[in-house]
Amino acid sequence: MNGRSYFTGLGLLASLASPPMALGAVTVQFIAPERYTDVGHGYDSERHLQAIEKHFKTLGQRCLQDDESLELRVLDIDLAGQQEWWQRTGYDVRVMRDISWPRLSFDYQWRTASGKILGQGREQVSDMNYLWRSAWVRNSTETLPYEKAMLGDWFERRFCQSRQPQPST
């Protein structure tokens, strides 16, 4: 056996031994992000999309079962606050006001490894009271703290609470 076929055989064996999806796998697809209402500008927009994707994946690892997957197709994003270019402080400052709450709209499909659909739908998640969140969120130095808190609340209601035992009556 030459070295090349040996390594090819090892690669095939490794691919057969590994599961097709990661545990509690979440895939996020951003549909036409250049048309989103507000995802920031330039480098910030890419950084914001990466932060949202990473947050969804983190939530999935926490709440989804090992044999479940969640596919998200993000259709629109409107970040909390807005950039006001006329402010003297600079272009990269987001000003938070009551009327500029965060919003995301997306399709999702939640299924088991065997392909059984556990849930699906189109969601429009928003947080009109984002400025009333705890001081922990307001003082966070993380990227997109209001959006992450809003998505965490939605994820908790949709996927995590369904795992908790229901009280018997």
N, C-alpha and C positions, 0 to 999 in steps of 0.2 A: 504494500500500500504506500503510495507516495504521500508526502506531507500535505499536499493540497487537498486530496480527498479525505484525509484524516480530519483536517480542520473543518471541511465542509460537513462531514458527518457529525462532528461535535456541535456545530452551529445548528444543524437540523435537530439533534437530540435536545439541545438547550431550548429551542423554540417549542418543541413538543412538551417539555417538562414545565414550561412557564405558563401561567394562566393567561388567557387572551386579554383580560382587562385587569387593571390594578384594583386593589381593594377599595371599595366605595368610590369608584372612578367617576369623575366629572369631566366632561368635555365641553368646552365653551367655544362657540363660533360667533364672531362679530360680523354681522351682515351690513355691508356698506357703511363702515364707520365714518367715512368722509361726509356722510349725510346726517350724522347724529346732531341733535339739537345743540349740545354743548358737552364736549369731552376734553376741552382745553385746546391749546394750540401747540403746534410743532412737537418738540420732544415731550412736552407734558402729556399730550394726547396718547402717545404710545405708552408712556409710563402709567397713565391712568388705566388704560385697557389691560395692561399686564397686572396691575394691582387688583382689578376687579376679577380677572381670571384666577389669579392666585387665591383670592378670598373665597370664591366659589369652591375651588378644589379643597381648601382647608375645611370648609363647612361640610363638604361631602365626606371627607375622611372621618369627621366627628359623628355624623348622623346616619350615613348610609350603611347598610349591611354589606358584608364582604362580597356577596354575589349580586349586588345591585349596581346599576350605573345610571347616571343622569346626564342627558344631553341638553344643553342650553344653546339657543340661537338668539343672541342679543340683537334686538331690532332698533332700539333707540336709547340714548343716555342723555340726561340733562342733569349735570352736576349741581350740587348745592352752591348757592351764591352765584356771582357772575364776575367776570373780569371787566373792570371799568378802566379802559385805556386813558380816559381823561383825568384820572386821579394822579396826583403828583407822586404817589408812592411807587409807581412803576406798573408795568404791564402784567407782571406775574402775580399780583395780589388779587385774591378773590374776596369780594365784599359780600358778606352774608346779610340777607334781609328776609323779612317775613314772606315776601312774595317770590322768593327764588329757592324753593325747596327742591330736594333731589328727587329724580324720577328715573325709572328704568322700565323698559318694556321688552319682553322676551317670550319666546315659546320654549316649552320644556317637555321632555319625555323621560319618565322614570320607569325603569324596567329591571327585571331580573336577568341573570346570566342566560336563562333558557329563552329569553325573549318576551316573556309575559309582561304586558304593560300594567304597571301599578298606578300610574297617573300620568296625565298629560294635559296641556292647556296653554293658553296665552295669558300672561300676567302683565299687569301694569302696576308696579309697586312704586309708591311715593310716600313721603313723610312730611306732611304739611307743618308738623310741630317739631321739626328738626332742631330748632333753636332752643327748645325746652328740654332737650336731652340732658343727661347728667353731666356734671363737671368733668367726669372722666372722658367723655366723648368730646366735649367742647375744648378741652385742654390737651387733647391727644396731639402728638407730633407725627403720627402715622399719616401716610397718604390716604386721602378720602375717608376720614373717620365717620362722617355722617352717612355716606353711602354704605360703608361696611356695616354700621349699626343697623341701618334700614334693611339691608339684605340678610343680615344675621337674624333679625326678627322674623322676616318672611320664611327663611329656611327653617327656623325653629318650629314655626307653626305648621309648615307644610310637611316636613320630613322627620324632625326629631320627636315631636310630640306624638306622632303616630306610633312610635316604638314604646311609649310608656304604657303600662297596664292601665286599663280603664277601671274606675271604681265600680264595684258591683252594688246594685241597689236591692 
